[in-house]
Amino acid sequence: MLEGTREKAISILKEIAELLNEGTEIKEVLSEVLTKLLDVTGLETGWIFLIENDGKYELAASKSLPPALAYENSRPMCKGDCWCVERYNNGKLTKATNIIECKRIEDAIDANLGDNLGLTHHATVPLRAGNERFGLLNVGSPYKTRFQPDELALLESVAFQIGTALKRIKLTQTEQETALAAERNRLARDLHDSVNQLLFSLSLTARAGVEMSEADEVKQTFTYIQDLAQEALGEMRALIWQLRPHGLENGIVCALSDYARMLGLAIHTKITGVACFPGKVEEALWRIGQEALANCKKHSQKSEVSLDLNIDSDCVSMVISDGGCGFFYDDSREIPSLGLRSMKTRTESLNGKFRLCSHPGQGTTIHIEIPI
């Protein structure tokens, strides 16, 4: 049983609330709160699962897992099923509950993954804020087989605090993404209405200068200015596209096809599955696809490119390839360009996989896989 009085419980909740109010990064906050909770309650082990609406879960934080559960970067905690996750997903786990025995520990012991250090049971508490649910808080200690009602009540209060903080952080992230999109649209409008129009006027003026001049040297100068203005216009249109993706409302394939045509590329598309996935994934694919198509235009020395998009129940894959000049790439070394590294970073930020294949004379292929 947790030691202390009502005042002790209030003190614990206050300390945890202060941590939650300061945090902005979900996993960092969860790790700090879990550490604080175990420290002030005297419990030894804990872990937090974040669970999506479709039932997929991830280990978001853990503290002092026994070797049986910490095996290979906590692999036993990252796969398979268990009583608490099953009950959470079927809606039967609605309050702090004693778990008779932990299936993950049993499975790890049966597989000889390591010592459980006396940990056999744990309490599990859903993380929620109102009707919204976010995952599970699990805590335990060696040889502790049951939690008392006051212990469960305290854990439930902590879990509610965590759930409220998660809701706040997610709302803040959504607001930031909305503000960023609005700022991109504003910049795109400003560039179109000012710089783009100035470049267009410059091109027309240079063209008029060519037609009005009689000296060859003057004609060549105006022609050069006109060519530079046209090139700058092309770059500006591409930049405006990157800031405000016209056509994305009609789907990623339509948007990338339009962008390829704007660059002067003939694009061949193939779609497998129903192209419906989260906005963050679509945004990432759009940005990655833009960079890949721009690279094809600049470096491949070809005017054709292929785009394959495959969507299944839990993953979307995108492959963009050209039959161009290619280059030598050793995947044991750092990716050679900032644009390619940006594609990799965007992919991995969504727990995806990025693969680059290129050989001299055999073209370049970008493989993207992102879970959905």
DRENDO-1510 file (C-alpha; in Angstrom, 1 decimal, always signed):
<recs>
REC; n; res; u; v; w
REC; 1; MET; +0.0; +0.0; +0.0 .
REC; 2; LEU; +1.2; +3.5; -0.8 .
REC; 3; GLU; +2.4; +5.3; +2.4 .
REC; 4; GLY; +1.2; +8.7; +3.3 .
REC; 5; THR; -1.9; +10.6; +3.9 .
REC; 6; ARG; -4.3; +12.6; +1.8 .
REC; 7; GLU; -1.8; +15.5; +1.9 .
REC; 8; LYS; +0.8; +13.2; +0.4 .
REC; 9; ALA; -1.4; +12.3; -2.5 .
REC; 10; ILE; -2.2; +15.9; -3.1 .
REC; 11; SER; +1.5; +16.7; -3.1 .
REC; 12; ILE; +2.2; +13.9; -5.6 .
REC; 13; LEU; -0.6; +15.2; -7.9 .
REC; 14; LYS; +0.8; +18.7; -7.6 .
REC; 15; GLU; +4.3; +17.7; -8.6 .
REC; 16; ILE; +3.1; +15.7; -11.6 .
REC; 17; ALA; +0.8; +18.5; -12.7 .
REC; 18; GLU; +3.7; +20.9; -12.7 .
REC; 19; LEU; +5.7; +18.5; -15.0 .
REC; 20; LEU; +2.7; +18.1; -17.3 .
REC; 21; ASN; +2.0; +21.8; -17.6 .
REC; 22; GLU; +5.6; +22.5; -18.7 .
REC; 23; GLY; +5.9; +19.8; -21.3 .
REC; 24; THR; +5.4; +20.1; -25.1 .
REC; 25; GLU; +6.9; +16.9; -26.5 .
REC; 26; ILE; +4.7; +13.9; -25.8 .
REC; 27; LYS; +7.3; +11.2; -25.3 .
REC; 28; GLU; +9.6; +13.4; -23.3 .
REC; 29; VAL; +6.7; +14.4; -21.0 .
REC; 30; LEU; +5.6; +10.8; -20.5 .
REC; 31; SER; +9.1; +9.7; -19.6 .
REC; 32; GLU; +9.5; +12.5; -17.0 .
REC; 33; VAL; +6.1; +11.9; -15.5 .
REC; 34; LEU; +6.6; +8.2; -15.2 .
REC; 35; THR; +9.9; +8.7; -13.5 .
REC; 36; LYS; +8.4; +11.1; -11.0 .
REC; 37; LEU; +5.4; +8.9; -10.4 .
REC; 38; LEU; +7.6; +5.9; -9.5 .
REC; 39; ASP; +9.9; +8.0; -7.4 .
REC; 40; VAL; +7.2; +9.6; -5.2 .
REC; 41; THR; +5.1; +6.4; -4.8 .
REC; 42; GLY; +7.9; +4.0; -4.2 .
REC; 43; LEU; +6.9; +1.7; -7.1 .
REC; 44; GLU; +9.8; +0.3; -9.1 .
REC; 45; THR; +8.6; -0.4; -12.7 .
REC; 46; GLY; +6.3; +1.3; -15.1 .
REC; 47; TRP; +5.5; +1.7; -18.8 .
REC; 48; ILE; +3.0; +3.7; -20.9 .
REC; 49; PHE; +1.3; +2.5; -24.1 .
REC; 50; LEU; -0.1; +5.1; -26.6 .
REC; 51; ILE; -2.9; +3.4; -28.5 .
REC; 52; GLU; -4.5; +4.6; -31.7 .
REC; 53; ASN; -8.2; +4.4; -32.5 .
REC; 54; ASP; -7.6; +1.4; -34.7 .
REC; 55; GLY; -5.9; -0.5; -31.8 .
REC; 56; LYS; -2.3; -0.1; -32.8 .
REC; 57; TYR; -0.1; +0.7; -29.9 .
REC; 58; GLU; +3.5; +1.8; -29.2 .
REC; 59; LEU; +5.6; +1.8; -26.1 .
REC; 60; ALA; +5.9; +5.5; -25.4 .
REC; 61; ALA; +7.8; +5.4; -22.1 .
REC; 62; SER; +9.2; +2.9; -19.7 .
REC; 63; LYS; +11.2; +2.8; -16.5 .
REC; 64; SER; +13.2; +0.0; -14.9 .
REC; 65; LEU; +11.8; -2.8; -16.9 .
REC; 66; PRO; +13.2; -6.2; -15.8 .
REC; 67; PRO; +15.5; -8.0; -18.3 .
REC; 68; ALA; +12.7; -10.2; -19.5 .
REC; 69; LEU; +10.8; -7.2; -20.8 .
REC; 70; ALA; +13.8; -5.0; -21.7 .
REC; 71; TYR; +15.1; -7.7; -24.0 .
REC; 72; GLU; +16.4; -6.4; -27.4 .
REC; 73; ASN; +15.3; -2.7; -26.8 .
REC; 74; SER; +12.0; -3.8; -25.1 .
REC; 75; ARG; +10.9; -6.0; -28.0 .
REC; 76; PRO; +8.4; -8.0; -25.8 .
REC; 77; MET; +6.7; -4.7; -25.1 .
REC; 78; CYS; +6.4; -3.6; -28.7 .
REC; 79; LYS; +4.6; -6.6; -30.3 .
REC; 80; GLY; +2.0; -9.2; -29.5 .
REC; 81; ASP; -1.1; -8.8; -27.4 .
REC; 82; CYS; -1.9; -8.8; -23.7 .
REC; 83; TRP; -4.9; -8.6; -21.4 .
REC; 84; CYS; -4.8; -4.9; -20.7 .
REC; 85; VAL; -4.4; -3.8; -24.4 .
REC; 86; GLU; -7.2; -6.2; -25.4 .
REC; 87; ARG; -9.5; -4.9; -22.7 .
REC; 88; TYR; -8.7; -1.3; -23.6 .
REC; 89; ASN; -9.5; -1.9; -27.3 .
REC; 90; ASN; -12.8; -3.7; -26.7 .
REC; 91; GLY; -13.9; -0.9; -24.3 .
REC; 92; LYS; -14.0; -2.9; -21.1 .
REC; 93; LEU; -11.1; -1.2; -19.4 .
REC; 94; THR; -12.5; +2.1; -18.1 .
REC; 95; LYS; -10.8; +2.6; -14.7 .
REC; 96; ALA; -7.8; +1.7; -12.7 .
REC; 97; THR; -7.6; -2.1; -12.4 .
REC; 98; ASN; -5.5; -4.8; -10.8 .
REC; 99; ILE; -4.0; -7.2; -13.4 .
REC; 100; ILE; -3.9; -10.8; -12.0 .
REC; 101; GLU; -0.9; -11.7; -14.0 .
REC; 102; CYS; +1.0; -10.0; -16.8 .
REC; 103; LYS; +0.9; -12.0; -20.1 .
REC; 104; ARG; +3.9; -10.2; -21.5 .
REC; 105; ILE; +6.0; -11.3; -18.5 .
REC; 106; GLU; +4.7; -14.9; -18.8 .
REC; 107; ASP; +5.5; -15.0; -22.5 .
REC; 108; ALA; +9.0; -13.5; -21.9 .
REC; 109; ILE; +9.8; -16.0; -19.2 .
REC; 110; ASP; +8.6; -18.9; -21.4 .
REC; 111; ALA; +10.8; -17.7; -24.2 .
REC; 112; ASN; +13.8; -17.5; -21.8 .
REC; 113; LEU; +14.3; -13.8; -22.5 .
REC; 114; GLY; +15.7; -13.0; -19.1 .
REC; 115; ASP; +14.9; -12.6; -15.4 .
REC; 116; ASN; +11.6; -11.0; -14.4 .
REC; 117; LEU; +13.2; -9.8; -11.0 .
REC; 118; GLY; +10.0; -10.8; -9.1 .
REC; 119; LEU; +7.7; -8.7; -11.3 .
REC; 120; THR; +4.6; -10.7; -12.0 .
REC; 121; HIS; +1.6; -8.3; -11.6 .
REC; 122; HIS; +0.8; -4.7; -12.4 .
REC; 123; ALA; -1.9; -2.2; -12.2 .
REC; 124; THR; -3.2; -0.7; -15.4 .
REC; 125; VAL; -5.0; +2.6; -15.9 .
REC; 126; PRO; -6.5; +4.1; -19.0 .
REC; 127; LEU; -5.3; +7.5; -20.1 .
REC; 128; ARG; -8.2; +9.7; -20.9 .
REC; 129; ALA; -9.6; +13.2; -21.0 .
REC; 130; GLY; -13.4; +13.3; -21.1 .
REC; 131; ASN; -14.5; +10.8; -23.8 .
REC; 132; GLU; -11.1; +10.8; -25.5 .
REC; 133; ARG; -8.7; +7.9; -24.8 .
REC; 134; PHE; -5.0; +7.9; -25.4 .
REC; 135; GLY; -3.5; +4.7; -24.0 .
REC; 136; LEU; -2.5; +3.0; -20.8 .
REC; 137; LEU; -0.4; +3.6; -17.8 .
REC; 138; ASN; +1.0; +0.4; -16.2 .
REC; 139; VAL; +2.9; +0.3; -12.9 .
REC; 140; GLY; +4.2; -2.5; -10.6 .
REC; 141; SER; +6.8; -3.7; -8.2 .
REC; 142; PRO; +8.6; -7.0; -7.5 .
REC; 143; TYR; +6.4; -9.4; -5.6 .
REC; 144; LYS; +3.5; -6.9; -5.4 .
REC; 145; THR; +0.4; -8.8; -6.5 .
REC; 146; ARG; -2.4; -6.4; -5.6 .
REC; 147; PHE; -3.1; -2.7; -5.4 .
REC; 148; GLN; -5.3; -1.3; -2.7 .
REC; 149; PRO; -8.3; +1.0; -3.6 .
REC; 150; ASP; -6.5; +4.2; -2.4 .
REC; 151; GLU; -3.5; +3.3; -4.6 .
REC; 152; LEU; -5.7; +2.7; -7.6 .
REC; 153; ALA; -7.6; +6.0; -6.9 .
REC; 154; LEU; -4.3; +7.9; -6.9 .
REC; 155; LEU; -3.1; +6.2; -10.1 .
REC; 156; GLU; -6.4; +7.0; -11.8 .
REC; 157; SER; -6.0; +10.7; -10.8 .
REC; 158; VAL; -2.5; +10.7; -12.3 .
REC; 159; ALA; -3.7; +9.0; -15.5 .
REC; 160; PHE; -6.5; +11.6; -15.9 .
REC; 161; GLN; -3.9; +14.4; -15.5 .
REC; 162; ILE; -1.7; +12.7; -18.2 .
REC; 163; GLY; -4.7; +12.3; -20.5 .
REC; 164; THR; -5.6; +16.0; -20.1 .
REC; 165; ALA; -2.0; +17.0; -20.9 .
REC; 166; LEU; -1.9; +14.7; -24.0 .
REC; 167; LYS; -5.1; +16.4; -25.3 .
REC; 168; ARG; -3.6; +19.8; -24.7 .
REC; 169; ILE; -0.3; +18.9; -26.4 .
REC; 170; LYS; -2.1; +17.5; -29.4 .
REC; 171; LEU; -4.4; +20.5; -29.7 .
REC; 172; THR; -1.4; +22.7; -29.6 .
REC; 173; GLN; +0.3; +20.7; -32.3 .
REC; 174; THR; -2.8; +20.9; -34.5 .
REC; 175; GLU; -3.0; +24.7; -34.0 .
REC; 176; GLN; +0.6; +25.1; -34.9 .
REC; 177; GLU; +0.2; +23.0; -38.1 .
REC; 178; THR; -2.9; +25.1; -39.0 .
REC; 179; ALA; -1.0; +28.3; -38.4 .
REC; 180; LEU; +1.9; +27.0; -40.5 .
REC; 181; ALA; -0.4; +26.1; -43.4 .
REC; 182; ALA; -2.0; +29.6; -43.2 .
REC; 183; GLU; +1.5; +31.2; -43.2 .
REC; 184; ARG; +2.5; +29.2; -46.2 .
REC; 185; ASN; -0.6; +30.3; -48.1 .
REC; 186; ARG; +0.1; +33.9; -47.2 .
REC; 187; LEU; +3.6; +33.7; -48.5 .
REC; 188; ALA; +2.5; +32.0; -51.6 .
REC; 189; ARG; -0.1; +34.8; -52.3 .
REC; 190; ASP; +2.5; +37.5; -51.6 .
REC; 191; LEU; +5.1; +35.9; -53.9 .
REC; 192; HIS; +2.5; +35.5; -56.6 .
REC; 193; ASP; +1.2; +39.0; -56.3 .
REC; 194; SER; +4.5; +40.8; -56.0 .
REC; 195; VAL; +7.7; +39.0; -57.1 .
REC; 196; ASN; +6.1; +36.8; -59.7 .
REC; 197; GLN; +4.4; +39.8; -61.4 .
REC; 198; LEU; +7.6; +41.8; -61.3 .
REC; 199; LEU; +9.5; +38.9; -63.0 .
REC; 200; PHE; +6.7; +38.6; -65.6 .
REC; 201; SER; +6.9; +42.4; -66.3 .
REC; 202; LEU; +10.7; +42.2; -66.6 .
REC; 203; SER; +10.4; +39.4; -69.1 .
REC; 204; LEU; +7.9; +41.4; -71.2 .
REC; 205; THR; +10.2; +44.5; -71.0 .
REC; 206; ALA; +13.2; +42.5; -72.1 .
REC; 207; ARG; +11.2; +41.1; -75.0 .
REC; 208; ALA; +10.2; +44.6; -76.1 .
REC; 209; GLY; +13.8; +45.6; -75.9 .
REC; 210; VAL; +14.8; +42.9; -78.2 .
REC; 211; GLU; +12.2; +43.9; -80.8 .
REC; 212; MET; +13.0; +47.6; -80.5 .
REC; 213; SER; +16.8; +47.4; -80.6 .
REC; 214; GLU; +18.8; +47.4; -83.8 .
REC; 215; ALA; +22.3; +46.7; -82.5 .
REC; 216; ASP; +23.1; +43.0; -82.2 .
REC; 217; GLU; +24.9; +43.5; -78.8 .
REC; 218; VAL; +21.9; +45.2; -77.3 .
REC; 219; LYS; +19.6; +42.5; -78.7 .
REC; 220; GLN; +21.8; +39.8; -77.1 .
REC; 221; THR; +21.7; +41.6; -73.8 .
REC; 222; PHE; +18.0; +41.9; -73.8 .
REC; 223; THR; +17.6; +38.3; -74.9 .
REC; 224; TYR; +19.9; +37.2; -72.0 .
REC; 225; ILE; +17.8; +39.3; -69.5 .
REC; 226; GLN; +14.6; +37.7; -70.9 .
REC; 227; ASP; +16.0; +34.2; -70.5 .
REC; 228; LEU; +17.0; +34.9; -67.0 .
REC; 229; ALA; +13.6; +36.3; -66.2 .
REC; 230; GLN; +11.9; +33.2; -67.6 .
REC; 231; GLU; +14.2; +30.9; -65.6 .
REC; 232; ALA; +13.4; +32.9; -62.5 .
REC; 233; LEU; +9.7; +32.7; -63.2 .
REC; 234; GLY; +9.9; +28.9; -63.4 .
REC; 235; GLU; +11.8; +28.8; -60.1 .
REC; 236; MET; +9.2; +31.1; -58.5 .
REC; 237; ARG; +6.3; +29.0; -59.7 .
REC; 238; ALA; +7.9; +25.9; -58.3 .
REC; 239; LEU; +8.4; +27.7; -55.0 .
REC; 240; ILE; +4.8; +28.8; -54.9 .
REC; 241; TRP; +3.7; +25.2; -55.6 .
REC; 242; GLN; +5.8; +24.0; -52.6 .
REC; 243; LEU; +4.3; +26.6; -50.3 .
REC; 244; ARG; +0.7; +26.1; -51.5 .
REC; 245; PRO; +0.1; +22.7; -53.1 .
REC; 246; HIS; -2.7; +23.4; -55.7 .
REC; 247; GLY; -4.6; +20.2; -56.5 .
REC; 248; LEU; -3.8; +18.4; -53.2 .
REC; 249; GLU; -7.4; +18.5; -52.4 .
REC; 250; ASN; -7.9; +16.1; -55.4 .
REC; 251; GLY; -5.4; +13.7; -54.0 .
REC; 252; ILE; -1.6; +13.2; -53.8 .
REC; 253; VAL; -1.4; +11.5; -57.3 .
REC; 254; CYS; -3.2; +14.4; -59.0 .
REC; 255; ALA; -1.1; +17.0; -57.2 .
REC; 256; LEU; +2.2; +15.3; -58.1 .
REC; 257; SER; +1.1; +14.7; -61.7 .
REC; 258; ASP; +0.3; +18.4; -62.0 .
REC; 259; TYR; +3.6; +19.4; -60.4 .
REC; 260; ALA; +5.5; +17.1; -62.8 .
REC; 261; ARG; +3.8; +18.6; -65.8 .
REC; 262; MET; +4.6; +22.1; -64.5 .
REC; 263; LEU; +8.3; +21.0; -64.4 .
REC; 264; GLY; +8.0; +19.8; -68.0 .
REC; 265; LEU; +8.1; +16.1; -67.0 .
REC; 266; ALA; +6.0; +13.3; -68.5 .
REC; 267; ILE; +4.8; +11.3; -65.5 .
REC; 268; HIS; +3.5; +7.7; -65.6 .
REC; 269; THR; +1.4; +6.8; -62.6 .
REC; 270; LYS; +0.2; +3.5; -61.1 .
REC; 271; ILE; -2.0; +3.3; -58.1 .
REC; 272; THR; -2.8; +0.1; -56.1 .
REC; 273; GLY; -5.4; +0.3; -53.2 .
REC; 274; VAL; -7.6; +3.1; -52.1 .
REC; 275; ALA; -5.7; +6.3; -51.8 .
REC; 276; CYS; -7.0; +7.5; -48.4 .
REC; 277; PHE; -4.6; +8.2; -45.5 .
REC; 278; PRO; -4.0; +10.7; -42.7 .
REC; 279; GLY; -3.3; +14.3; -43.6 .
REC; 280; LYS; +0.2; +14.2; -42.1 .
REC; 281; VAL; +1.1; +11.3; -44.3 .
REC; 282; GLU; -0.3; +12.9; -47.4 .
REC; 283; GLU; +1.6; +16.1; -46.6 .
REC; 284; ALA; +4.9; +14.2; -46.2 .
REC; 285; LEU; +4.4; +12.3; -49.4 .
REC; 286; TRP; +3.6; +15.6; -51.2 .
REC; 287; ARG; +6.8; +17.2; -50.0 .
REC; 288; ILE; +8.9; +14.1; -50.6 .
REC; 289; GLY; +7.4; +13.8; -54.1 .
REC; 290; GLN; +8.1; +17.4; -55.0 .
REC; 291; GLU; +11.7; +17.1; -54.0 .
REC; 292; ALA; +12.1; +13.8; -55.9 .
REC; 293; LEU; +10.5; +15.2; -59.1 .
REC; 294; ALA; +12.6; +18.4; -58.9 .
REC; 295; ASN; +15.7; +16.2; -58.7 .
REC; 296; CYS; +14.6; +14.3; -61.8 .
REC; 297; LYS; +14.2; +17.5; -63.6 .
REC; 298; LYS; +17.6; +18.9; -62.5 .
REC; 299; HIS; +19.8; +15.8; -62.6 .
REC; 300; SER; +18.4; +12.8; -64.5 .
REC; 301; GLN; +18.8; +14.3; -68.1 .
REC; 302; LYS; +15.4; +12.6; -68.9 .
REC; 303; SER; +12.0; +14.1; -69.3 .
REC; 304; GLU; +10.0; +11.0; -68.1 .
REC; 305; VAL; +9.4; +9.7; -64.6 .
REC; 306; SER; +7.3; +7.0; -63.1 .
REC; 307; LEU; +5.2; +7.2; -59.9 .
REC; 308; ASP; +3.9; +4.0; -58.1 .
REC; 309; LEU; +1.6; +4.4; -55.1 .
REC; 310; ASN; +0.5; +1.4; -53.1 .
REC; 311; ILE; -1.9; +1.6; -50.2 .
REC; 312; ASP; -2.9; -1.3; -48.0 .
REC; 313; SER; -4.5; -1.5; -44.5 .
REC; 314; ASP; -1.5; -0.4; -42.5 .
REC; 315; CYS; +1.1; +1.0; -44.9 .
REC; 316; VAL; +1.5; +3.3; -47.9 .
REC; 317; SER; +4.5; +3.0; -50.2 .
REC; 318; MET; +5.6; +5.4; -52.9 .
REC; 319; VAL; +8.2; +4.8; -55.5 .
REC; 320; ILE; +9.5; +7.5; -57.9 .
REC; 321; SER; +12.0; +6.5; -60.5 .
REC; 322; ASP; +13.6; +7.8; -63.6 .
REC; 323; GLY; +15.7; +6.1; -66.3 .
REC; 324; GLY; +18.3; +8.9; -66.2 .
REC; 325; CYS; +22.0; +9.1; -65.8 .
REC; 326; GLY; +22.0; +8.1; -62.1 .
REC; 327; PHE; +25.0; +8.3; -59.9 .
REC; 328; PHE; +27.2; +6.1; -57.7 .
REC; 329; TYR; +25.7; +5.7; -54.2 .
REC; 330; ASP; +27.1; +3.7; -51.3 .
REC; 331; ASP; +24.3; +3.1; -48.8 .
REC; 332; SER; +26.9; +2.6; -46.0 .
REC; 333; ARG; +27.7; +6.3; -46.3 .
REC; 334; GLU; +25.8; +9.5; -45.6 .
REC; 335; ILE; +23.2; +10.5; -48.1 .
REC; 336; PRO; +25.0; +12.9; -50.5 .
REC; 337; SER; +22.5; +15.8; -50.8 .
REC; 338; LEU; +20.4; +18.0; -48.5 .
REC; 339; GLY; +17.3; +17.3; -50.5 .
REC; 340; LEU; +17.7; +13.6; -50.2 .
REC; 341; ARG; +18.4; +13.9; -46.5 .
REC; 342; SER; +15.3; +16.0; -46.1 .
REC; 343; MET; +13.2; +13.2; -47.8 .
REC; 344; LYS; +14.7; +10.6; -45.4 .
REC; 345; THR; +14.1; +12.8; -42.3 .
REC; 346; ARG; +10.4; +13.4; -43.3 .
REC; 347; THR; +9.9; +9.7; -43.8 .
REC; 348; GLU; +11.5; +8.7; -40.5 .
REC; 349; SER; +9.6; +11.4; -38.6 .
REC; 350; LEU; +6.5; +9.3; -39.3 .
REC; 351; ASN; +8.2; +6.0; -38.4 .
REC; 352; GLY; +8.6; +5.2; -42.1 .
REC; 353; LYS; +11.4; +3.7; -44.1 .
REC; 354; PHE; +13.4; +5.5; -46.8 .
REC; 355; ARG; +15.5; +3.8; -49.5 .
REC; 356; LEU; +17.6; +5.3; -52.3 .
REC; 357; CYS; +18.8; +3.2; -55.2 .
REC; 358; SER; +21.0; +4.7; -58.0 .
REC; 359; HIS; +23.7; +3.5; -60.3 .
REC; 360; PRO; +25.5; +5.4; -63.1 .
REC; 361; GLY; +23.6; +5.0; -66.4 .
REC; 362; GLN; +20.7; +3.1; -64.7 .
REC; 363; GLY; +18.7; +6.0; -63.2 .
REC; 364; THR; +17.6; +6.7; -59.6 .
REC; 365; THR; +14.7; +5.3; -57.6 .
REC; 366; ILE; +13.3; +6.6; -54.3 .
REC; 367; HIS; +11.4; +4.1; -52.1 .
REC; 368; ILE; +9.2; +5.4; -49.3 .
REC; 369; GLU; +7.1; +3.3; -46.9 .
REC; 370; ILE; +5.0; +5.0; -44.1 .
REC; 371; PRO; +2.7; +3.2; -41.7 .
REC; 372; ILE; -0.9; +4.4; -41.6 .
</recs>
